[in-house]
Amino acid sequence: MLGFVCFMCPGLFNALNGLGGGGQVDQTTSANANSALYATFAAAAFFAGSINNKLGARLTLLLGSFGYALYVGSYLALNIHPVTARGFVIAAGAILGICAGLLWTAQGSLMMAYPTEAQKGRFISIFWSIFNLGGVVGAAVALGQNVHSESNQVNNGTYIGFLILTTIGVAIPMLMVDPEKMIRTDGTKVTIPRQPSWKTEIYGLWVALRTDPMIVLLFPMFLASNWFYTWQFNEYNGVLFDISARSLNNLVYWIAQIIGSIAIGFVLDQKRFRRRLRAFVGVAILMAMVFAVHIWAYFYQKNYTRESLKTTERIHISDAAYVGRIFLYILCGLLDSMWQTTAYWLMGAMSNDPAKLAYFAGFYKSIQSAGAAGIWRVDAQQKPFMDVFISTWVLLAAGLVLALPMVHFRVKDHTELKDETVARMDEHGRVQPTENIARQ
């Protein structure tokens, strides 16, 4: 059910963004909307863990899903009123940022807390696969409706279809089972956060950071986790290809996401190897993918600029130049899902407590969104493509290198009760000694 909420809402948002410029010819409005979206997303997500723990995951998911329907609707308005609706699109992006902070924090908490320690990679990959089916379906709809289009932008029917599906997604959280009724496959119950006051809940945010400072070493990895979308979606797919090729690229990108998440989830859950070893293997795979993708991409990126594209014809599906470029885009999709799955798995390896994981998910989405807001703003200011590309490559590599000390010192073969500081907080915010707490 959690996967299908994100199938209908963030999945279709991704399909729309993956077309480059939200499916529009002029990408400036989309870039500004994304900048506003991720700026409010960063602010909202930082405190969203506290909101989730206070309101509960179902209500938080419900509130978070509304913004996606509004955002899709704003692009329909932009198609109908190309000049006057630009402000609406940017405002809808800002509202969506707040909603997305709530949705993704609730999602991260449940996805990382429901499985046993041996199942976390599998659960994350199952979620990521269902979620990215939204991107696949959305991209397939866009491809079917635009494959013969000569306008280089998405038509109204595509936006209307997306709007109907995202509206359905808003209703799904109301059908979900209450988390306090969930029992893991090993018979243990999921511990449900019960904080009596907002003051105690906000204090828990500080306790999680103070007692588990190693999470800070993952912050560069978090920062990089949406940074690459700007180059992939706008600087590559959005500018090199006509609308039919962009739509096909978008489809294979999200299919690759499903394959990538399943593959890395399988590796991260291999019981034959210790969890610490699996963590290092996961980081090594990501490093290899980062360099494979960006070395290949460099040989394309060095041949075009914003200025040169003004006199260059866009690449069509039938062109010889298209073959190599679509395979690169498939690798980009694989890298994205592997990166996100591994980041969630590393956080899940640090704790089994939903309250603490809600804080971690909030940190993740907040920092991720702050980076995305910055790089989308850079794109809106028409900075050179190569600058965006190099910054993406460097940040991805640096994020992995800086994560290594955390993996070495903090990832253990089994999570211990002494590490679950938030779970041991009483109603006054005091952390109880481990000997006073019975493991559930």
C-alpha positions as CSV (number, residue, x, y, z in Angstrom):
1,M,0.0,0.0,0.0
2,L,2.9,2.3,0.8
3,G,4.4,1.6,-2.5
4,F,1.2,2.4,-4.3
5,V,0.8,5.7,-2.6
6,C,4.2,6.7,-4.1
7,F,3.3,5.0,-7.3
8,M,0.4,7.4,-7.8
9,C,2.0,10.5,-6.4
10,P,5.8,10.8,-6.5
11,G,6.0,8.2,-9.2
12,L,3.9,10.2,-11.6
13,F,5.7,13.4,-10.5
14,N,9.0,11.7,-11.5
15,A,7.5,10.7,-14.9
16,L,6.5,14.3,-15.5
17,N,9.9,15.7,-14.4
18,G,11.7,13.0,-16.3
19,L,10.4,14.4,-19.6
20,G,12.6,17.5,-19.0
21,G,11.0,20.8,-18.2
22,G,7.8,19.1,-16.9
23,G,7.1,18.2,-20.6
24,Q,7.4,21.9,-21.7
25,V,9.6,23.4,-24.4
26,D,10.6,26.3,-22.1
27,Q,12.3,24.7,-19.1
28,T,12.7,27.9,-17.1
29,T,9.3,27.8,-15.3
30,S,9.9,24.1,-14.5
31,A,13.4,24.8,-13.1
32,N,12.1,27.7,-10.9
33,A,9.2,25.5,-9.7
34,N,11.6,22.8,-8.8
35,S,13.8,25.2,-7.0
36,A,10.9,26.5,-4.9
37,L,9.7,22.9,-4.4
38,Y,13.0,21.6,-3.0
39,A,13.6,24.8,-0.9
40,T,10.3,24.3,1.0
41,F,10.9,20.5,0.9
42,A,14.2,21.0,2.7
43,A,12.7,23.1,5.4
44,A,9.6,20.9,5.9
45,A,11.4,17.6,5.9
46,F,13.8,18.6,8.7
47,F,10.9,18.8,11.2
48,A,8.7,16.2,9.4
49,G,10.0,13.4,11.6
50,S,8.5,15.1,14.6
51,I,5.2,15.8,12.8
52,N,5.0,12.1,11.7
53,N,5.7,10.8,15.2
54,K,3.0,13.1,16.6
55,L,0.3,12.7,14.0
56,G,1.0,9.1,12.9
57,A,2.2,7.8,9.6
58,R,-1.3,7.4,7.9
59,L,-2.4,11.0,8.5
60,T,1.0,12.3,7.6
61,L,0.9,10.3,4.3
62,L,-2.6,11.6,3.6
63,L,-1.6,15.3,4.1
64,G,1.6,14.8,2.1
65,S,-0.1,13.3,-1.0
66,F,-2.4,16.3,-1.7
67,G,0.4,18.5,-3.1
68,Y,1.2,16.1,-6.0
69,A,-2.3,16.5,-7.5
70,L,-2.0,20.3,-7.2
71,Y,1.4,20.3,-8.9
72,V,0.2,18.2,-11.9
73,G,-2.9,20.4,-12.2
74,S,-0.7,23.5,-12.4
75,Y,1.0,22.1,-15.6
76,L,-2.3,21.5,-17.1
77,A,-3.1,25.2,-16.4
78,L,0.2,26.1,-17.9
79,N,-0.6,24.3,-21.1
80,I,-3.9,26.2,-21.3
81,H,-2.6,29.6,-20.2
82,P,1.2,29.6,-21.1
83,V,1.9,33.1,-19.8
84,T,-0.5,33.7,-16.8
85,A,-0.1,30.3,-15.2
86,R,3.7,30.4,-14.6
87,G,3.3,31.9,-11.1
88,F,0.7,29.1,-10.3
89,V,3.2,26.4,-11.3
90,I,5.9,27.9,-9.1
91,A,3.5,28.3,-6.1
92,A,2.3,24.8,-6.6
93,G,5.9,23.6,-6.5
94,A,6.4,25.4,-3.2
95,I,3.3,23.8,-1.7
96,L,4.3,20.4,-3.0
97,G,7.6,20.8,-1.2
98,I,5.9,21.0,2.2
99,C,3.6,18.1,1.3
100,A,6.5,16.0,0.0
101,G,8.5,16.5,3.2
102,L,5.6,14.9,5.1
103,L,5.0,12.1,2.7
104,W,8.6,11.0,2.3
105,T,9.4,11.1,6.0
106,A,6.4,8.9,6.8
107,Q,7.3,6.6,4.0
108,G,10.9,6.3,5.1
109,S,10.0,5.5,8.7
110,L,7.6,2.7,7.7
111,M,9.7,1.2,5.0
112,M,12.8,1.0,7.3
113,A,10.9,-0.1,10.4
114,Y,8.5,-2.8,9.1
115,P,11.1,-5.4,8.0
116,T,13.4,-7.5,10.1
117,E,17.1,-6.8,9.9
118,A,17.6,-9.5,7.3
119,Q,14.8,-8.2,5.1
120,K,15.6,-4.5,4.9
121,G,17.2,-4.5,1.4
122,R,14.3,-6.6,0.1
123,F,11.6,-4.4,1.5
124,I,13.3,-1.2,0.2
125,S,13.7,-2.7,-3.2
126,I,10.0,-3.9,-3.3
127,F,8.9,-0.4,-2.4
128,W,11.2,1.2,-4.9
129,S,10.0,-1.1,-7.6
130,I,6.3,-0.4,-7.0
131,F,7.0,3.3,-6.6
132,N,8.9,3.4,-9.9
133,L,6.1,1.6,-11.7
134,G,4.4,4.9,-11.4
135,G,7.2,6.4,-13.4
136,V,7.0,3.6,-15.9
137,V,3.2,3.9,-16.3
138,G,3.4,7.7,-16.5
139,A,6.2,7.5,-19.0
140,A,4.3,4.9,-21.1
141,V,1.2,7.2,-21.2
142,A,3.3,10.2,-22.2
143,L,5.1,8.1,-24.9
144,G,1.8,6.8,-26.3
145,Q,0.3,10.3,-26.5
146,N,3.3,12.1,-27.7
147,V,5.2,9.7,-30.0
148,H,4.0,11.4,-33.1
149,S,3.9,14.9,-31.7
150,E,5.8,17.6,-33.5
151,S,5.3,20.3,-30.8
152,N,8.1,19.1,-28.5
153,Q,5.8,19.5,-25.4
154,V,3.3,17.3,-23.6
155,N,-0.4,17.6,-24.6
156,N,-3.4,18.3,-22.3
157,G,-4.5,14.6,-22.3
158,T,-1.3,13.5,-20.7
159,Y,-1.6,16.0,-17.9
160,I,-5.3,15.1,-17.3
161,G,-4.4,11.4,-17.1
162,F,-1.7,12.2,-14.6
163,L,-4.1,14.4,-12.6
164,I,-6.7,11.6,-12.3
165,L,-4.1,9.1,-11.1
166,T,-2.5,11.4,-8.5
167,T,-6.0,12.1,-7.1
168,I,-6.6,8.4,-6.7
169,G,-3.3,8.2,-4.8
170,V,-4.5,10.8,-2.3
171,A,-7.2,8.3,-1.1
172,I,-4.9,5.3,-0.6
173,P,-3.6,6.2,2.9
174,M,-7.1,6.0,4.2
175,L,-7.2,2.3,3.3
176,M,-4.0,1.4,5.0
177,V,-3.8,-0.7,8.2
178,D,-2.8,1.2,11.4
179,P,1.0,0.6,12.0
180,E,0.4,-0.4,15.6
181,K,-1.4,-3.6,14.3
182,M,1.6,-4.6,12.2
183,I,3.6,-7.7,13.2
184,R,7.0,-8.5,11.6
185,T,7.6,-12.0,10.1
186,D,9.7,-12.9,13.1
187,G,6.7,-12.3,15.4
188,T,7.9,-8.9,16.9
189,K,5.7,-5.9,16.9
190,V,6.6,-2.6,15.3
191,T,7.2,0.0,18.0
192,I,4.9,2.9,17.5
193,P,6.2,6.4,18.5
194,R,4.0,7.9,21.3
195,Q,5.3,11.3,22.3
196,P,3.0,13.2,24.5
197,S,3.9,16.7,23.5
198,W,5.4,18.7,20.6
199,K,8.2,19.9,22.9
200,T,9.2,16.3,23.7
201,E,9.0,15.3,20.0
202,I,11.2,18.2,18.8
203,Y,13.6,17.3,21.6
204,G,13.7,13.8,20.3
205,L,15.1,15.2,17.0
206,W,18.0,16.6,18.9
207,V,18.5,13.4,20.9
208,A,18.7,11.4,17.7
209,L,21.4,13.7,16.2
210,R,23.4,14.0,19.5
211,T,23.4,10.3,20.3
212,D,24.1,9.1,16.8
213,P,26.4,11.8,15.3
214,M,27.7,9.3,12.7
215,I,24.6,10.1,10.6
216,V,26.3,13.4,9.7
217,L,28.8,11.5,7.6
218,L,26.0,10.4,5.4
219,F,24.9,14.0,4.8
220,P,27.0,14.5,1.6
221,M,25.6,11.3,0.2
222,F,22.1,12.7,1.0
223,L,23.0,16.0,-0.7
224,A,24.0,14.2,-3.9
225,S,20.9,11.9,-4.0
226,N,18.8,14.3,-6.1
227,W,21.5,16.6,-7.4
228,F,22.0,14.5,-10.5
229,Y,18.4,14.8,-11.7
230,T,19.0,18.3,-13.0
231,W,21.7,17.2,-15.4
232,Q,19.9,13.9,-16.3
233,F,16.4,15.4,-16.9
234,N,17.1,18.9,-18.2
235,E,20.7,19.1,-19.4
236,Y,20.6,15.7,-21.1
237,N,17.1,14.3,-21.8
238,G,15.4,17.7,-22.0
239,V,17.7,19.4,-24.5
240,L,19.1,16.7,-26.8
241,F,16.0,14.8,-27.9
242,D,12.6,15.6,-29.4
243,I,9.4,14.8,-27.4
244,S,9.1,11.2,-28.8
245,A,12.7,10.3,-27.9
246,R,12.4,12.1,-24.5
247,S,9.3,10.1,-23.7
248,L,10.9,6.8,-24.6
249,N,14.0,7.7,-22.6
250,N,11.8,8.5,-19.7
251,L,10.1,5.1,-20.0
252,V,13.4,3.0,-20.0
253,Y,14.8,5.2,-17.2
254,W,12.1,4.2,-14.8
255,I,12.2,0.6,-15.9
256,A,15.9,0.6,-15.1
257,Q,15.1,2.0,-11.7
258,I,13.1,-1.1,-10.9
259,I,15.9,-3.4,-12.0
260,G,18.5,-1.4,-10.2
261,S,16.7,-1.4,-6.8
262,I,16.0,-5.2,-7.0
263,A,19.6,-5.9,-7.9
264,I,21.2,-3.9,-5.1
265,G,18.6,-5.0,-2.6
266,F,19.5,-8.6,-3.4
267,V,23.2,-7.9,-2.8
268,L,22.5,-6.0,0.5
269,D,20.4,-8.8,1.9
270,Q,22.8,-11.7,1.2
271,K,22.7,-13.7,4.5
272,R,25.9,-15.5,3.6
273,F,27.9,-12.4,4.4
274,R,28.1,-10.2,7.4
275,R,26.1,-7.0,7.3
276,R,29.2,-4.9,7.6
277,L,30.8,-6.5,4.5
278,R,27.6,-6.0,2.6
279,A,27.6,-2.4,3.4
280,F,31.1,-1.9,2.0
281,V,30.2,-4.0,-1.1
282,G,27.2,-1.7,-1.7
283,V,29.4,1.4,-1.5
284,A,31.9,-0.2,-3.9
285,I,29.2,-1.0,-6.4
286,L,27.9,2.6,-6.3
287,M,31.4,4.0,-6.8
288,A,31.9,1.8,-9.9
289,M,28.5,2.9,-11.3
290,V,29.3,6.6,-10.7
291,F,32.5,6.5,-12.7
292,A,31.0,4.3,-15.4
293,V,28.1,6.6,-16.0
294,H,30.0,9.9,-15.8
295,I,33.0,8.8,-17.9
296,W,30.6,7.7,-20.6
297,A,28.5,10.9,-20.3
298,Y,31.5,13.2,-20.5
299,F,32.1,12.2,-24.1
300,Y,28.6,13.4,-25.0
301,Q,28.6,16.5,-22.7
302,K,31.8,17.9,-24.1
303,N,30.2,18.2,-27.5
304,Y,27.3,20.5,-26.8
305,T,26.5,23.7,-24.8
306,R,23.4,25.9,-24.4
307,E,24.6,28.1,-27.2
308,S,25.3,25.2,-29.7
309,L,21.9,23.7,-29.2
310,K,20.2,26.7,-30.6
311,T,21.3,25.7,-34.1
312,T,21.3,21.9,-33.5
313,E,18.4,19.7,-34.5
314,R,17.0,17.5,-31.8
315,I,17.7,13.7,-31.9
316,H,14.9,11.5,-33.0
317,I,14.4,7.8,-32.1
318,S,15.3,6.7,-35.6
319,D,18.7,8.6,-35.6
320,A,21.9,6.6,-35.4
321,A,23.1,8.9,-32.6
322,Y,20.2,7.8,-30.4
323,V,21.3,4.3,-29.6
324,G,24.3,5.0,-27.4
325,R,22.5,7.8,-25.7
326,I,19.5,5.8,-24.6
327,F,21.8,3.1,-23.1
328,L,23.6,5.8,-21.1
329,Y,20.2,7.0,-19.8
330,I,19.4,3.4,-18.8
331,L,22.6,3.4,-16.7
332,C,21.5,6.7,-15.2
333,G,18.3,5.0,-14.0
334,L,20.2,2.1,-12.6
335,L,22.5,4.4,-10.6
336,D,19.7,6.4,-9.2
337,S,17.8,3.5,-7.7
338,M,20.9,1.8,-6.4
339,W,22.0,5.1,-4.7
340,Q,18.6,5.7,-3.1
341,T,18.2,2.0,-2.0
342,T,21.7,1.9,-0.5
343,A,21.2,5.2,1.4
344,Y,17.9,3.9,3.0
345,W,19.6,0.5,3.7
346,L,22.4,2.3,5.5
347,M,20.0,4.3,7.7
348,G,18.0,1.1,8.4
349,A,21.2,-0.6,9.5
350,M,21.6,2.1,12.2
351,S,18.3,1.5,13.9
352,N,15.0,-0.5,14.0
353,D,13.1,2.2,15.8
354,P,10.4,3.9,13.7
355,A,10.7,7.2,15.7
356,K,14.5,7.4,15.1
357,L,14.1,6.3,11.5
358,A,11.5,9.1,11.0
359,Y,14.1,11.6,12.1
360,F,16.8,10.0,9.8
361,A,14.4,10.0,6.9
362,G,13.6,13.7,7.6
363,F,17.3,14.5,7.6
364,Y,17.7,12.6,4.4
365,K,14.9,14.3,2.5
366,S,15.8,17.7,4.0
367,I,19.4,17.7,2.9
368,Q,18.6,16.0,-0.4
369,S,16.0,18.7,-1.2
370,A,18.4,21.6,-0.1
371,G,20.8,20.3,-2.7
372,A,18.2,19.9,-5.3
373,A,16.8,23.4,-4.7
374,G,20.3,24.8,-5.3
375,I,21.1,22.9,-8.5
376,W,17.7,23.6,-10.0
377,R,18.2,27.3,-9.4
378,V,21.6,27.0,-11.1
379,D,19.8,25.5,-14.1
380,A,17.2,28.3,-14.1
381,Q,20.0,30.8,-14.3
382,Q,21.3,29.1,-17.5
383,K,24.7,28.1,-16.1
384,P,26.9,26.0,-18.4
385,F,25.9,22.4,-18.8
386,M,29.5,21.3,-18.1
387,D,29.5,23.1,-14.7
388,V,26.3,21.2,-13.7
389,F,27.8,17.9,-15.0
390,I,31.1,18.2,-13.2
391,S,29.5,19.2,-9.9
392,T,27.2,16.2,-10.1
393,W,30.2,13.8,-10.7
394,V,32.3,15.3,-7.9
395,L,29.5,15.3,-5.4
396,L,28.5,11.7,-6.0
397,A,32.1,10.5,-5.6
398,A,32.8,12.7,-2.5
399,G,29.5,11.5,-0.9
400,L,30.6,7.9,-1.1
401,V,34.2,8.5,0.2
402,L,32.8,10.5,3.2
403,A,30.3,7.8,4.0
404,L,33.1,5.2,4.5
405,P,34.0,6.1,8.1
406,M,30.3,5.8,9.1
407,V,30.1,2.4,7.5
408,H,33.2,1.3,9.3
409,F,32.4,2.6,12.8
410,R,28.6,2.5,12.9
411,V,27.2,-0.4,10.8
412,K,27.1,-3.5,13.0
413,D,26.0,-7.0,12.2
414,H,23.0,-6.5,14.5
415,T,21.4,-3.4,15.9
416,E,21.7,-3.2,19.6
417,L,19.3,-1.7,22.2
418,K,22.0,0.7,23.4
419,D,21.8,2.4,20.0
420,E,18.1,2.9,20.2
421,T,18.2,6.1,22.2
422,V,14.9,7.6,20.9
423,A,13.0,4.3,21.7
424,R,14.3,4.6,25.3
425,M,13.0,8.2,25.8
426,D,10.2,8.6,28.4
427,E,7.4,11.1,28.2
428,H,9.6,13.8,29.7
429,G,12.4,13.3,27.1
430,R,14.8,11.4,29.4
431,V,16.7,8.5,27.8
432,Q,16.3,5.4,30.1
433,P,19.2,3.0,30.7
434,T,19.1,-0.2,28.6
435,E,18.7,-2.4,31.6
436,N,15.3,-0.7,32.3
437,I,14.0,-1.4,28.8
438,A,12.7,-4.8,27.7
439,R,13.3,-5.4,24.0
440,Q,10.1,-5.8,22.1
